[in-house]
Each structure stands twice: as structure tokens, then as C-alpha cells.
Amino acid sequence: MAKKNTILVRLVSTADTGYFLVKKRNPKKQPEKLSFRKYDPVVRKHVEFKEQKIK
């Protein structure tokens, strides 16, 4: 059986609210870390979300 190409990564809010999103990423096609500007409902603003590994 083949190994999966995608890994799950955790996108953590830079507003230090503890809110996070989970996305899939293919490390062979996209070696750099993900970074998105998304809505954080805890602070009710758009903030930057940066990638961390899921523990």
C-alpha cells in the first residue's frame, strides 16, 4: 500500500487566543510552511494563522 502524500497541519492564530484550524498540505509540492490571514472568532478580527505540527 502506498504512503499518503498529504499531512495534517495545525494553523494557530497569532493573536494568542488558542483558536486553530486544521488543513492538509502536500510537503513534496509545497515545502514552505503555510500562512493564512483568516477570521478568528475569539477576537472577532482577521489575523494571521501560522503552521504548527499536530502533536
C-alpha atoms as one frame of an Amber mdcrd trajectory, in Angstrom:
protein
   0.000   0.000   0.000   1.295   3.463  -0.893   2.168   6.113   1.643  -0.099
   9.174   1.842   1.191  12.351   0.190  -0.626  14.798   2.444  -0.056  15.593
   6.098  -2.361  17.379   8.508  -1.059  20.670   9.868  -2.420  22.931  12.552
  -2.807  26.642  11.748  -2.597  28.558  15.036  -3.828  32.123  15.470  -1.091
  34.702  16.087  -3.499  36.599  18.385  -2.695  34.009  21.135  -6.332  33.042
  21.635  -5.749  29.300  21.331  -8.007  29.121  18.270  -6.682  26.950  15.425
  -7.638  25.471  12.063  -6.604  22.124  10.561  -5.545  21.881   6.908  -3.954
  19.283   4.643  -0.634  20.002   2.936   1.469  18.074   0.464   5.085  18.577
   1.644   6.538  17.418  -1.689   4.704  20.052  -3.739   4.667  22.799  -1.101
   7.776  22.591   1.108   7.349  26.016   2.757   5.135  26.469   5.805   1.558
  27.658   5.370   0.484  31.099   6.478  -3.030  32.492   6.002  -4.929  35.591
   7.022  -8.223  34.222   8.338 -11.020  35.204  10.729 -10.516  34.468  14.443
 -13.942  34.383  16.149 -12.434  34.788  19.633 -11.066  38.283  18.937 -13.594
  38.874  16.105 -10.911  40.049  13.670  -8.923  38.769  10.719  -5.478  37.728
  11.946  -2.581  35.724  10.578  -2.567  31.975  11.139   0.797  30.168  11.036
   1.541  26.483  10.670   2.495  24.191  13.536   2.762  20.429  13.650  -0.097
  18.466  15.157   1.127  16.783  18.318
